[in-house]
Amino acid sequence: MNTIKKTVQSAPALMKASIAAATIALVALVLGVLPAEYSIDQTGIGKALQLTSIAQAATTSNNIKGTLTTPFAGSYGWYWKNTAGTPVIVTLSTKGHYVIKP
């Protein structure tokens, strides 16, 4: 009979890995997500990498264009939230094979 032995990590090793993962996530948040999504650039790296221009384009442009190429077949949806307090017109142009579901 064959026996398979699996090594279980110790509690201190798991704690170190958890702290490292949380630190990496925090660094990614501060250096990448906040400048790109919310134009919050505490370090200046967002400006140097032109990440803050992404957030500014999203908040100041009246004519934003983009594309979506789906990686696999299936249902996809979009969500727009109007925070301006005034009516907004959204025009969606599509091409390809699709079915419009009511």
C-alpha positions as a printed Julia matrix, in Angstrom:
102×3 Matrix{Float64}:
   0.0    0.0     0.0
   1.29   3.47   -0.93
   1.2    6.29    1.58
   1.09   9.93    0.49
   2.5   12.41    2.94
   1.56  16.07    2.68
   3.39  18.76    4.53
   1.15  21.18    6.38
   2.57  24.66    6.87
   3.03  25.89   10.39
   0.94  28.7    11.85
   3.88  31.18   11.82
   4.58  30.41    8.16
   0.93  30.97    7.26
   0.9   34.21    9.23
   4.02  35.46    7.39
   2.44  34.58    4.03
  -0.8   36.35    4.99
   1.05  39.48    6.06
   3.09  39.46    2.86
  -0.06  39.09    0.73
  -1.82  41.91    2.57
   1.24  44.15    2.18
   1.42  43.48   -1.56
  -2.32  44.18   -1.91
  -1.98  47.46   -0.01
   0.96  48.55   -2.17
  -0.99  47.69   -5.35
  -3.98  49.66   -4.04
  -1.98  52.77   -3.17
   0.3   52.76   -6.22
  -2.11  51.54   -8.9
  -5.79  51.4    -8.1
  -6.27  54.69   -6.25
  -4.49  56.83   -8.89
  -6.16  55.09  -11.84
  -9.69  54.81  -10.49
 -10.08  57.76   -8.12
  -7.24  60.15   -9.03
  -5.86  59.83   -5.49
  -2.08  59.9    -5.84
  -0.37  59.99   -2.44
   3.07  59.05   -3.77
   3.29  60.77   -7.17
   3.9   57.46   -8.92
   0.41  57.58  -10.45
   1.27  60.85  -12.19
   4.65  59.49  -13.34
   2.98  56.39  -14.79
   0.09  58.5   -16.18
  -2.45  56.55  -14.15
  -4.17  59.69  -12.9
  -5.01  60.65  -16.48
  -7.22  57.54  -16.68
  -9.39  58.77  -13.8
  -9.46  62.31  -15.17
 -10.55  61.09  -18.61
 -13.36  59.11  -17.04
 -14.66  62.08  -15.06
 -14.15  64.96  -17.5
 -14.83  63.59  -20.95
 -18.23  63.92  -22.58
 -17.38  61.43  -25.3
 -15.68  58.34  -23.94
 -15.15  55.41  -26.28
 -13.96  51.93  -25.54
 -14.11  48.34  -26.67
 -14.9   45.03  -25.09
 -13.6   41.8   -26.56
 -14.99  38.9   -24.61
 -12.59  36.08  -23.77
 -15.31  33.45  -23.98
 -18.89  33.01  -25.13
 -21.61  33.82  -22.65
 -23.75  36.58  -21.22
 -22.17  39.97  -20.59
 -23.73  43.1   -19.16
 -22.93  46.73  -18.54
 -23.84  49.06  -15.71
 -23.78  52.83  -15.82
 -24.37  54.99  -12.76
 -25.27  58.6   -13.34
 -23.96  60.65  -10.41
 -24.31  63.99  -12.21
 -27.94  64.54  -11.25
 -28.82  65.46  -14.83
 -29.99  63.16  -17.64
 -27.24  61.37  -19.57
 -27.52  59.78  -23.0
 -25.6   56.53  -23.45
 -25.16  55.26  -27.01
 -24.02  51.68  -27.44
 -22.77  50.53  -30.84
 -22.22  46.83  -31.34
 -21.06  44.47  -34.02
 -20.78  40.74  -34.11
 -23.14  37.89  -33.39
 -25.35  38.43  -30.38
 -28.89  38.15  -29.06
 -30.55  41.1   -27.33
 -32.37  39.92  -24.23
 -35.19  42.12  -22.88
